[in-house]
């Protein structure tokens, strides 16, 4: 499939964002979190216009490139001609979060097996692993209202998320908010492992929970654990992994 390059068409900042977002989609496929073509990752393009990048509907995540990403406005209208359709219904969740969270440079949503399983559990995320302590420090829940197609759900979702960076969509899946694509991806990596560990642990004996006092001050702990670099401590290495195992995202 030949897709004309947009590298000389868009700004340098937008091109870098396109490369990062395309890499994110391919990493999601690489780690097994994709649901065919049915979830989305959106990223806000720098600038005052409130324009966004989202996946071309119908492409598998491991096919997505920087140039195939679709540029849309807040209402999901295409702003650059593209041979691919977009899914306005899939942008409902993303657009409402971008609308109220200026820090939401990237919104990442998955339907992974472990994530949906934990989203269906009454107790939600349990404090039973080191990974869970990072999630629980900034976690919110939103009740299931059916497939997210209706605009009238947006205010409730916005209220439920609040200032949290991790969201369990009950009976549906997981969502992370990040200032950058790298932040949202690293958040989802931690979130996904939290859920996988929980499902595995529940198959065994009685669970030992983390002391609640340990959950305090986790933001500073995370900063220390990443040498003050946040997701940037891992993102370059992830890109190198992608270059080895699924190159071609940055065209």
Number of C-alpha atoms within 10 A of each C-alpha: 4 5 12 10 14 17 17 8 11 14 13 11 11 21 20 16 21 30 20 22 29 30 29 27 24 26 22 21 17 16 10 11 22 23 16 13 13 16 20 23 25 25 26 28 22 14 9 6 10 14 19 25 25 24 28 22 19 13 15 17 27 21 15 23 25 26 22 25 24 25 26 21 15 18 11 21 13 17 12 13 8 16 10 13 13 21 16 15 14 21 22 19 22 25 21 18 23 22 13 14 15 10 15 22 22 26 26 25 27 23 22 19 17 22 28 19 19 26 26 17 12 8 8 15 21 18 22 17 17 13 17 23 22 22 26 20 16 16 20 19 19 18 14 15 13 10 9 16 15 12 11 9 15 19 13 13 18 18 13 17 23 17 15 16 24 25 24 26 26 21 19 24 22 25 26 26 29 22 17 20 28 24 23 26 26 20 21 25 16 17 26 25 16 26 26 17 15 23 15 10 15 10 9 8 7 8 13 10 10 15 11 9 7 11 18 13 11 16 13 10 14 14 13 12 12 13 12 13 12 16 20 16 15 14 19 12 11 16 19 12 14 18 14 9 12 16 16 17 24 19 18
